[in-house]
């Protein structure tokens, strides 16, 4: 995926702030400090576009990034940070439920898991919740550079078994330091964003425009 432009459109705290329009989108979810910002910046080849909060777990907005004027990345609030109050967690929950349950543009979710450890209870709850809503999920196991290559299969297995990952949902080992997994992540995300029917529609539309010219 060649990135021509990428920018933050809005940080939305309420449903009425979500961008309008037909652009398909993929949400990115994970525990605080799992490396979501680094994942986004690595995929988009943009340093500092997605910024790590100085106070983990404090971000309460859905950050919409428009990519190549064709689709959105949606960075959703990190979960599992113990110091966040119950009231704040409930507020996040309401916004997230509204987004997941009603957002027609949402094609699937990238769930980031720290590859060094077994999935947490919060990780499991999030995956189960996404599958309850019948959403495709791409599991991205971050910080793979911290694990020796000989143990990669073992860590993938512990994530697969810990989350009880459905057969159709891929698991990708990823490192922001080495860009390992970047190309595969783009391949899986592109398949989520643009179905065969949408690609044909786009090709037909471009052909019609060429004919008019």
RODREN-932719 format. One record per residue: x, y, z of N, C-alpha, C, O in turn. Coordinates in steps of 0.05 Angstrom, whole numbers, plus 32768, in hexadecimal, padded with zeros to 4 digits. Atoms other than C-alpha are relative to their C-alpha. Layout:
BEGIN
XYZXYZXYZXYZ;...
REM end
This chain:
BEGIN
80117FE880008000800080008012801980008021801D8013;7FF17FE78001801E80427FEA7FF08016800C7FD9801B8003;800F7FEB7FF2800A807B80188007801B7FF4801E80247FF6;7FFC7FE6800C800180BD7FF47FFA801680148007802B8015;80067FEC7FEB7FE080E3802D7FF17FF280177FE27FDF8013;800D800B7FE87FC980D580737FFE8017801580128024801A;80037FEB7FED7FAC810580A67FE97FFB80137FD77FEC800D;801580037FEC7F82810880E57FE980127FF87FEC802A7FF3;80187FF180087F3B811D80D37FF3800C80197FED80248019;800D7FF67FE87F1C8122811880057FEC801780087FD48012;800080117FE87F228108815F7FE38002800C7FDC80178017;801D7FFF7FFA7ED980F6816D7FFB7FF3801B80037FDD8021;8008800A7FE67EBD80EE81B37FE37FF780007FDA7FEA8013;801D800780027E7480E6819D7FF97FF77FE480077FFE7FD1;8008800B801A7E5080C381657FFB80157FEB800380117FD3;80077FEC80147E38810281438019800D7FF48018801B7FE0;7FE77FF5800A7E8281158139800D7FED7FEC80217FF67FDF;7FF4801380127E9280D781107FFE800B7FE37FE980167FDC;80017FF5801B7EA480EB80C87FEA7FF27FEF7FE67FDA7FF1;8014800B80137E6D80E38094800F7FF77FE780277FFC7FE4;7FF4800880197E7980C6805080037FE27FFD7FFE7FD38010;8000801C80067E828082802F801A7FF18006801C7FD98001;7FE6800C7FFE7ECB8075804180007FE880127FF67FEA8029;7FFE80187FEF7ED6802E805B801580058015802780158012;7FED7FFC7FEB7EFC8029809C80067FE7800F7FF67FD48011;7FF780157FEE7F237FFB80C98007800C801B80158021801C;7FFA7FF77FE57F258005811480197FF2800B801E7FDB8005;7FE8800C7FF47F657FF9813C7FFC8001801F7FF88017802A;800780037FE47F5B7FE0818380177FF1800E80247FE08003;7FEC800E7FF07F897FC981BB8004800C801B7FFA80228020;7FFA7FF67FE67FA07FD18202801280197FFE8021801C7FEB;7FEE7FE97FFF7FC180128216801D7FF7800180247FE3800E;7FE380068002800C8010820680067FE77FF0801C7FDC7FF2;7FFA8017801080057FD581D6800F80077FE7801B7FF57FDA;7FF17FF7801880237FFE819E7FEE80087FE87FF680057FD1;80127FF880167FE680178176800B80177FF0800B80167FD7;7FF67FE9800F8005805A816580187FF97FEF801A80027FD8;7FE98009800F80468039814F7FF87FF07FE880037FF27FD2;800B80108016801E800881247FF680137FEA7FFC800F7FD2;800C7FED80137FF8804181028016800F7FF1801680107FD9;7FEB7FF0800D8036806B80F680127FEF7FEE801B7FF97FD9;7FF080128011805D802F80DA7FF17FFA7FE67FFD7FFB7FD1;800F800780188026801B80AA7FFE80187FED7FFF80157FD5;80047FE88011801D80638092801A800E7FF9801A80227FEA;7FE57FF480058068807280917FFF801E80078009802F7FF8;80027FE57FF6805980B180B980098001801D7FFC7FF4802E;7FF77FFE7FE4808080C380F87FEF8014800F7FEC802A8007;800E7FED7FEF805580E0812E7FE480077FF87FD780188004;801B7FFA8007801380E081097FED7FF880167FDC8008801F;800F800A7FE87FF480B5813F80128003801880287FF88018;7FEF7FFA7FE9800E80CD81817FF87FF080197FE07FEC801E;8004800F7FE7801680A581C17FF88014801680068028801A;80097FEF7FEB7FEF80C581FA80158000801780207FEB801E;7FEE7FFE7FE9801A80DE82347FF37FF3801980017FEC802C;800E800D7FEA7FE580C082627FF17FE87FF57FDB7FEA7FEC;800C8018800B7FD78078824D7FE37FFC800A7FDD7FFF8022;801C80057FF87F8D8067824C7FEF801980017FD780188007;800F7FE77FFD7F7980B1824B7FF280087FE77FDE80177FE8;800D7FF980197F6780B782027FE47FF57FFF7FE07FDD8001;801C800880007F1B80B581FE7FF280057FE67FD980067FE5;800C7FF9801A7F1180C581B580067FEA7FEB80197FDB7FEF;7FFA801080177F0D809E8174800D80127FEC800180257FE3;7FF17FEF80127F4280BB81477FFE7FF57FE480087FDF7FDE;80048008801C7F3080B880FD8016800B7FEF801980247FED;7FEB7FF880137F6980BA80CB7FF67FF97FE47FEE7FE37FDF;80078005801C7F5A80C1808180197FF97FF1802D80087FF2;7FE8800A800E7F8B809A80557FFB80007FE27FE77FF47FD9;80027FFF801D7F9580A9800B7FE580097FF67FDD80037FE0;801B7FF780077F5080CA800B7FEE7FE97FF87FDC7FED7FE8;800F801880087F34808380077FF47FF180177FDF7FE48014;800A80107FE97F2B8065804C800A800C801A801C801D801A;7FF97FF77FE67F3080718096800E7FEA801180067FD3800F;7FF7800F7FE87F5B805480CE7FF2800E80177FF180278019;800D7FF57FE97F35805D810F800E7FF68019800B7FDE8020;7FF280077FE77F60805C814E7FED800380177FE6801A801E;80147FFF7FEA7F31804A8187800E8000801B80267FF8801C;7FF37FFE7FE67F3F805581D1800C7FE6800A80007FD18006;7FF380177FF47F70802581F27FF07FF680177FE480058026;800F800C7FEA7F527FF5822480147FF38014802B7FEF800D;7FF1800F7FED7F6B7FD3826380138010801180248004801F;7FEE7FF07FEF7F8D800D82867FF48003801B7FDE800F801E;800C80037FE67F82800282D07FF9801B800E7FE6801C801D;80057FE77FF27F85804B82E67FE980117FF57FE380268000;80177FF2800B7F4B806182BB7FE87FFA80117FE37FE38018;801780047FEE7F0D806C82E47FEA7FF07FF27FE87FEE7FDA;8017800F800A7ECE804282DD7FEF80117FEF7FE480087FDA;80117FED80107EA8807F82C4800C80047FE47FFD80057FD1;7FF47FFB801A7EDB808B828D7FFE7FE77FEE7FF87FE97FD6;80038019800F7EDA804182787FE47FFD7FF57FE07FF47FDF;801C800280097E8E804482747FFB80137FE97FEC800D7FD6;80047FEC80167E9180838249800D7FF57FE680007FF77FD1;7FF3800C80187EC2806082197FEE7FEB7FF57FE97FE97FDD;8010801680087E95802482187FE880097FEF7FE17FFC7FDB;80187FF6800E7E58804C82028008800A7FE47FFA80047FD0;7FF87FF6801B7E7E806E81C980087FE97FEE80007FE87FD7;7FF78017800F7E9E802D81B37FE87FEF7FF77FE77FE57FE0;8018801080087E5B800781B37FF1800E7FEA7FE980017FD6;800E7FF180167E3B803E8189800F7FFD7FE680037FFA7FD1;7FF0800280187E75803B81587FFE7FE47FF47FF97FE17FDC;7FFF801C800A7E7A7FEF81527FE47FF77FF67FE37FE97FE2;801B800A80077E2E7FE4814F7FF3800E7FE97FE280037FDC;800F7FF080147E1A801B811F8010800A7FE9800580137FD5;7FEF7FF480157E55802F80F480007FEE7FE7800E7FDA7FE7;8002801080187E45801580AF801A7FFF7FF0801F7FEB7FE2;7FE67FFF800F7E898029809380157FED800B80297FE77FFE;7FEC80117FF37EAD7FFB80C380017FE47FF37FED7FD67FF2;7FFC8019800E7EC97FBF809E800D7FEA8011800A7FD2800B;7FF380137FEE7EF17F9E80D68011800E8013801380278014;7FF07FF57FEB7F207FA78110801B7FF38001801E7FDB7FFE;7FE5800A7FFA7F6A7FA0811B80038001801E80028017802A;7FFC80017FE37F747F898163801D7FFA800580287FE57FFD;7FE380037FFA7FBB7F92817C80037FF3801C7FF77FFA802F;7FF9800F7FE87FD77F6281B0801E80008004802D7FFE7FF0;7FE380017FFA801B7F6481D280097FE37FFC80017FD1800B;7FF8801B8007803D7F2781B380107FF2801680127FDA8016;7FEE800B7FEC806A7F1D81F07FF07FF180167FFC7FE18025;800F800B7FE980317F09821F7FE77FF27FF77FDE7FF67FE0;801B800C80057FF27EDF82227FEC80177FFF7FEE802B800D;80167FEC80017FB37F0682107FF48005801C7FF17FF2802B;800D7FFA7FE67F957F2A824C7FE27FFB7FFF7FD77FF67FE9;801D800380007F4D7F2482627FF380167FF07FDE80117FE3;800B7FEA80107F407F68824280037FFA7FE27FF180007FD3;7FFD8008801B7F5D7F4E82017FEB7FEC7FF77FDF7FEE7FE2;8013801580067F307F1282047FE4800B7FFE7FD580047FEB;801B7FF480007EF27F3B82147FFC80107FE77FE680107FDB;80027FF080187F007F6A81DA7FFC7FEF7FE87FEA7FF47FD7;8003801280177F097F3281A87FE57FF37FFF7FD87FF27FEA;801B800C7FFE7ECA7F0F81C07FEA80147FF87FD7800C7FEB;80147FEC80067EA37F5081BB7FFF80067FE27FEA80097FD7;7FFF7FFA801D7EBB7F5E81747FF37FE97FF07FE57FED7FDD;800B8017800F7EA97F17815E7FE17FFE80057FD37FF47FF4;801D7FFF7FFB7E647F1E81807FF280127FEC7FDC800C7FE3;800B7FEE80147E597F57815080077FF87FE3800380077FD0;7FFA800C801A7E717F2B8117801380107FEF801080127FD6;7FEC7FF0800F7EAC7F57810480197FF07FFA80227FE1800B;7FE6800C80067EE97F3D80E08016800E8011801580268016;7FEB7FF67FEF7F277F45810C801B7FF77FF6801F7FE07FF0;7FE4800680067F707F4980FA800F8003801A801080198026;7FF07FFE7FE87F9C7F388136801C80077FF980297FF97FEA;7FE57FF880057FDD7F5E8135800F7FFE801B8009800B802E;7FF080067FE880107F448168801980127FFF802C800E7FF0;7FEB7FEB8001803D7F80817680197FF88010801A7FE4801E;7FE780037FF280857F85818F800E7FE57FFB801A7FDA800C;7FF4801A8007809B7F47816A801E80008001802A7FEB8004;7FE37FFE7FFF80E27F608169800B7FF9801B80237FF4801E;7FF780077FE480E57F5281B480007FE2800580087FD9801A;8001801D7FFD80DB7F0881A880137FF37FEC80157FFC7FD5;7FED800E8012810F7ED8818A7FEF7FF27FEB7FD97FE87FF0;800F800B801780FB7EBD81467FF77FE380067FE27FDA7FFD;8006801B7FFA80FC7E7681617FE77FFC80117FDD7FE68014;801780027FEE80C37E8681917FE7800D7FF47FD2800F8001;80177FF3800C80957EA9815F7FE77FEE7FFF7FD17FF68007;80178012800280697E6C81537FF37FFB801B7FDA7FF9801D;800A80047FE580627E61819E7FEE801880087FD980148014;800F7FE97FF8804A7EA881A97FE680047FEF7FD2800D7FF9;80187FFF8011801A7EA6816E7FEB7FEC800B7FD37FF2800C;801280147FF57FFD7E66818B7FF38009801A7FDB8003801E;800C7FF87FE67FF37E8481D07FEB80167FFB7FD88019800B;80157FEC80067FCD7EBF81B17FE87FF37FF47FD17FF97FFB;8016800E800D7FA37E9181857FEF7FF180147FD67FF38014;800F800F7FEC7F907E6581BF7FF4801180167FDE800C8020;80097FEE7FEB7F8A7E9D81F27FE6800F7FF87FD480138009;80177FF1800A7F587EC481C77FEB7FED7FF37FD47FF67FEE;8011801280107F3A7E8681A67FF9800D7FE57FE2800F7FDE;80027FF2801A7F467EA881637FF27FEF7FEC7FF87FD87FE8;800E800E80167F167E95812C80127FFB7FE98025800A7FE4;7FEE800980157F357E7280F1800380167FEA801980187FDE;7FFF7FEC80167F247EAC80C18010801980088015802A7FF7;7FF27FE87FF77F487EE080EC801E7FFC800180277FEB8011;7FE3800580017F937EE680DD800E800C80188004801E8025;7FEE7FF67FEC7FCA7EF18110801A80087FF380277FF87FE5;7FE87FF6800D80047F1C80FA8014800A8015800E801A8026;7FEA7FF77FEF80467F24811F800A801B7FF58010801D7FDD;7FF97FE5800A80597F6E811B8014800D80128014800A802B;7FED7FF07FF180927F9A812F8002801C7FF48008801F7FDC;7FFD7FE5800A80937FE68129801E80077FFC802580197FED;7FE37FFB800180DF7FE38132800B7FF77FE5801C80047FD9;7FF5800C801880ED7FB680F67FED80017FE87FF47FFA7FD2;80168000801480AB7FBF80CF7FF87FE47FF87FEB7FE07FE4;8009801C800580A27F7380D27FE17FFF80017FD5800A8013;801D80038000805B7F6280BF7FF180177FF27FD880157FEF;800D7FE8800B804D7FA5809E7FF17FF97FE67FDA80007FE2;800D8007801A803F7F8980587FE87FEE80037FD47FF27FF6;801780127FFC80137F5180717FE9800E800D7FD280098006;80157FF07FF47FED7F81809D7FF080107FEB7FD880117FEC;800D7FF180157FDF7FAD80617FEF7FEE7FEE7FD87FF67FE6;800F801280117FC97F7180387FE57FF9800D7FD07FF98000;801880087FF27F977F5B806D7FEC801880037FD480148000;80117FE87FFC7F7D7FA2807A7FF380077FE57FDB800E7FE5;800B7FF9801A7F747FAF802F7FE97FED7FF97FD57FF67FEE;8015801380057F4B7F6F80297FE7800780107FD080038006;80177FF87FF07F1E7F8880617FF380187FF47FDA80197FF2;800B7FE680097F167FCD80457FF27FFF7FE57FDD800B7FE1;800A7FFF801B7F097FBD7FFD7FF97FE47FF6800A7FD47FEF;8009801A80097EDF7F817FEB80027FFF7FE2800780137FD5;7FFE8004801D7EE07F647FA57FEC80127FF17FF2801E7FDD;80157FF0800D7E9E7F877F958008801D7FFF8003802B7FEB;7FF87FE47FFF7EB97FCA7FAB801680067FEC8017801C7FE0;7FEA7FFB80137EF87FC27F817FF480017FE37FFC80127FD3;800C7FFF801A7ECD7FB27F447FF2801A7FFB7FF380267FE6;800F7FE780027EA27FEF7F52801380177FFB800D80287FEA;7FEC7FEB80047EDF801B7F57800B7FFF7FE4800F80147FD7;7FF58002801B7EFB80007F167FEC80097FEB7FF380177FD8;80147FF780127EB9800B7EF27FFD801E80007FF9802A7FEB;80027FE37FFD7EB580517F0D8017800E7FF2801280237FE5;7FE87FF4800D7EFC80617EF57FFD7FFD7FE18005800F7FD3;80038004801D7EEB80437EB07FEC80147FF57FF0801F7FDF;80147FED80087EAD806F7EAB800C801D7FFE8006802C7FEC;7FF37FE580007ED680AD7EBD801380037FE9801480187FDD;7FEE7FFF80177F09809B7E887FF180047FE67FFA80137FD4;80107FFE80187ED380947E547FF5801C7FFC7FF380277FE6;800A7FE580017EB680D87E66801580147FF7800F80277FEA;7FEA7FEF80087EFA80F77E5D80067FFD7FE28018800A7FD8;
REM end
